[in-house]
Amino acid sequence: MNDYGAFPLIAGEYIIPCKKVADMPVTSFTLNGRDFDMTGPELVIESTDQTGTTVCIVGILGLELGSIEAWILGDPFIARYYTEFDVGQTRMGFALSK
């Protein structure tokens, strides 16, 4: 993230200068052996605050839970990939959203 001027906000979240979003590389998440690619604009949530200032927040979150590293893929991932939760079979499925 620091190659793009991102800086930590709170609890693993990052803000990135909006002008750098288009230059971000494709990021891949591998789930059960399958790659799910996302571009910079797909990973970033653009928001305007009360003062009219636009901020760009990286919409994924890395966490360390003791000895476990975890990721919250959040809204950007669910917007790009349709996600189906099959609680009865304890599984999840993903497909490219239209």
CYANA upper distance limits for C-alpha pairs under 8 A (distance plus 0.5 A):
  1 MET  CA      5 GLY  CA      7.37
  1 MET  CA      6 ALA  CA      5.87
  1 MET  CA      7 PHE  CA      8.11
  2 ASN  CA      6 ALA  CA      5.63
  2 ASN  CA      7 PHE  CA      7.34
  4 TYR  CA     16 ILE  CA      7.47
  4 TYR  CA     17 PRO  CA      8.23
  4 TYR  CA     20 LYS  CA      6.68
  4 TYR  CA     24 MET  CA      7.73
  5 GLY  CA     16 ILE  CA      6.62
  5 GLY  CA     17 PRO  CA      7.14
  5 GLY  CA     20 LYS  CA      8.32
  6 ALA  CA     14 TYR  CA      6.63
  6 ALA  CA     15 ILE  CA      5.91
  6 ALA  CA     16 ILE  CA      4.63
  6 ALA  CA     17 PRO  CA      7.22
  7 PHE  CA     14 TYR  CA      5.92
  7 PHE  CA     15 ILE  CA      6.08
  7 PHE  CA     16 ILE  CA      7.08
  8 PRO  CA     12 GLY  CA      7.14
  8 PRO  CA     13 GLU  CA      6.31
  8 PRO  CA     14 TYR  CA      4.90
  8 PRO  CA     15 ILE  CA      6.94
  9 LEU  CA     13 GLU  CA      5.86
  9 LEU  CA     14 TYR  CA      5.70
  9 LEU  CA     15 ILE  CA      6.84
 10 ILE  CA     14 TYR  CA      7.95
 11 ALA  CA     63 LEU  CA      8.49
 12 GLY  CA     61 LEU  CA      6.23
 12 GLY  CA     62 GLY  CA      6.31
 12 GLY  CA     63 LEU  CA      6.99
 13 GLU  CA     57 ILE  CA      7.94
 13 GLU  CA     58 VAL  CA      7.33
 13 GLU  CA     59 GLY  CA      8.27
 13 GLU  CA     60 ILE  CA      7.96
 13 GLU  CA     61 LEU  CA      6.27
 13 GLU  CA     62 GLY  CA      8.31
 14 TYR  CA     57 ILE  CA      6.40
 14 TYR  CA     58 VAL  CA      6.03
 15 ILE  CA     55 VAL  CA      7.74
 15 ILE  CA     56 CYS  CA      6.16
 15 ILE  CA     57 ILE  CA      4.94
 15 ILE  CA     58 VAL  CA      6.50
 16 ILE  CA     20 LYS  CA      7.53
 16 ILE  CA     21 VAL  CA      7.73
 16 ILE  CA     55 VAL  CA      8.26
 16 ILE  CA     56 CYS  CA      6.09
 16 ILE  CA     57 ILE  CA      6.71
 16 ILE  CA     58 VAL  CA      7.41
 17 PRO  CA     21 VAL  CA      7.56
 17 PRO  CA     55 VAL  CA      7.85
 17 PRO  CA     56 CYS  CA      6.91
 18 CYS  CA     46 GLU  CA      8.34
 18 CYS  CA     54 THR  CA      8.38
 18 CYS  CA     55 VAL  CA      7.20
 18 CYS  CA     56 CYS  CA      5.91
 20 LYS  CA     24 MET  CA      7.22
 21 VAL  CA     40 GLY  CA      5.83
 21 VAL  CA     41 PRO  CA      6.38
 21 VAL  CA     44 VAL  CA      7.83
 22 ALA  CA     40 GLY  CA      6.37
 22 ALA  CA     41 PRO  CA      6.62
 23 ASP  CA     40 GLY  CA      7.57
 24 MET  CA     39 THR  CA      7.52
 24 MET  CA     40 GLY  CA      5.31
 25 PRO  CA     39 THR  CA      6.96
 25 PRO  CA     40 GLY  CA      6.89
 26 VAL  CA     37 ASP  CA      6.86
 26 VAL  CA     38 MET  CA      6.00
 26 VAL  CA     39 THR  CA      5.00
 26 VAL  CA     40 GLY  CA      6.99
 27 THR  CA     37 ASP  CA      6.12
 27 THR  CA     38 MET  CA      5.77
 27 THR  CA     39 THR  CA      6.82
 27 THR  CA     40 GLY  CA      8.23
 28 SER  CA     35 ASP  CA      6.41
 28 SER  CA     36 PHE  CA      5.84
 28 SER  CA     37 ASP  CA      4.81
 28 SER  CA     38 MET  CA      6.80
 29 PHE  CA     35 ASP  CA      6.05
 29 PHE  CA     36 PHE  CA      5.62
 29 PHE  CA     37 ASP  CA      6.98
 30 THR  CA     34 ARG  CA      5.76
 30 THR  CA     35 ASP  CA      4.86
 30 THR  CA     36 PHE  CA      6.69
 31 LEU  CA     35 ASP  CA      7.02
 31 LEU  CA     36 PHE  CA      8.09
 38 MET  CA     42 GLU  CA      6.35
 38 MET  CA     43 LEU  CA      6.90
 38 MET  CA     77 PHE  CA      8.38
 38 MET  CA     80 ARG  CA      8.28
 39 THR  CA     43 LEU  CA      6.78
 40 GLY  CA     44 VAL  CA      6.78
 41 PRO  CA     45 ILE  CA      8.48
 42 GLU  CA     76 PRO  CA      6.53
 42 GLU  CA     77 PHE  CA      8.47
 42 GLU  CA     80 ARG  CA      7.83
 43 LEU  CA     58 VAL  CA      6.47
 43 LEU  CA     59 GLY  CA      6.07
 43 LEU  CA     60 ILE  CA      7.53
 43 LEU  CA     76 PRO  CA      5.93
 43 LEU  CA     77 PHE  CA      7.96
 44 VAL  CA     56 CYS  CA      6.62
 44 VAL  CA     57 ILE  CA      6.03
 44 VAL  CA     58 VAL  CA      4.99
 44 VAL  CA     59 GLY  CA      5.75
 44 VAL  CA     76 PRO  CA      7.61
 45 ILE  CA     56 CYS  CA      6.17
 45 ILE  CA     57 ILE  CA      5.70
 45 ILE  CA     58 VAL  CA      6.75
 45 ILE  CA     59 GLY  CA      6.28
 45 ILE  CA     76 PRO  CA      7.93
 46 GLU  CA     54 THR  CA      7.31
 46 GLU  CA     55 VAL  CA      6.31
 46 GLU  CA     56 CYS  CA      5.00
 46 GLU  CA     57 ILE  CA      6.89
 47 SER  CA     54 THR  CA      6.04
 47 SER  CA     55 VAL  CA      5.87
 47 SER  CA     56 CYS  CA      6.87
 47 SER  CA     57 ILE  CA      8.34
 48 THR  CA     52 GLY  CA      6.11
 48 THR  CA     53 THR  CA      5.87
 48 THR  CA     54 THR  CA      4.71
 48 THR  CA     55 VAL  CA      6.59
 49 ASP  CA     53 THR  CA      6.00
 49 ASP  CA     54 THR  CA      6.92
 49 ASP  CA     55 VAL  CA      7.93
 59 GLY  CA     73 LEU  CA      7.67
 59 GLY  CA     74 GLY  CA      6.92
 59 GLY  CA     75 ASP  CA      7.27
 59 GLY  CA     76 PRO  CA      6.48
 60 ILE  CA     71 TRP  CA      7.64
 60 ILE  CA     72 ILE  CA      6.20
 60 ILE  CA     73 LEU  CA      5.22
 60 ILE  CA     74 GLY  CA      6.41
 60 ILE  CA     76 PRO  CA      7.94
 61 LEU  CA     71 TRP  CA      6.09
 61 LEU  CA     72 ILE  CA      5.51
 61 LEU  CA     73 LEU  CA      7.03
 61 LEU  CA     74 GLY  CA      8.36
 62 GLY  CA     69 GLU  CA      7.85
 62 GLY  CA     70 ALA  CA      6.42
 62 GLY  CA     71 TRP  CA      5.03
 62 GLY  CA     72 ILE  CA      6.93
 63 LEU  CA     69 GLU  CA      6.34
 63 LEU  CA     70 ALA  CA      5.58
 63 LEU  CA     71 TRP  CA      6.46
 63 LEU  CA     72 ILE  CA      8.30
 64 GLU  CA     68 ILE  CA      6.27
 64 GLU  CA     69 GLU  CA      5.10
 64 GLU  CA     70 ALA  CA      6.66
 65 LEU  CA     69 GLU  CA      6.66
 65 LEU  CA     70 ALA  CA      7.65
 73 LEU  CA     77 PHE  CA      6.08
 73 LEU  CA     78 ILE  CA      8.28
 74 GLY  CA     78 ILE  CA      6.95
 75 ASP  CA     79 ALA  CA      6.44
 76 PRO  CA     80 ARG  CA      6.82
 77 PHE  CA     81 TYR  CA      6.36
 78 ILE  CA     82 TYR  CA      6.41
 78 ILE  CA     83 THR  CA      6.82
 79 ALA  CA     97 SER  CA      7.53
 80 ARG  CA     96 LEU  CA      6.76
 80 ARG  CA     97 SER  CA      6.01
 81 TYR  CA     94 PHE  CA      6.45
 81 TYR  CA     95 ALA  CA      5.81
 81 TYR  CA     96 LEU  CA      4.99
 81 TYR  CA     97 SER  CA      5.45
 82 TYR  CA     94 PHE  CA      5.99
 82 TYR  CA     95 ALA  CA      5.57
 82 TYR  CA     96 LEU  CA      6.40
 82 TYR  CA     97 SER  CA      5.59
 83 THR  CA     92 MET  CA      7.52
 83 THR  CA     93 GLY  CA      6.27
 83 THR  CA     94 PHE  CA      5.23
 83 THR  CA     95 ALA  CA      7.28
 84 GLU  CA     92 MET  CA      6.06
 84 GLU  CA     93 GLY  CA      5.56
 84 GLU  CA     94 PHE  CA      6.90
 85 PHE  CA     90 THR  CA      8.42
 85 PHE  CA     91 ARG  CA      6.88
 85 PHE  CA     92 MET  CA      5.18
 85 PHE  CA     93 GLY  CA      7.17
 86 ASP  CA     90 THR  CA      6.30
 86 ASP  CA     91 ARG  CA      5.73
 86 ASP  CA     92 MET  CA      6.30
 86 ASP  CA     93 GLY  CA      8.44
 87 VAL  CA     91 ARG  CA      6.99
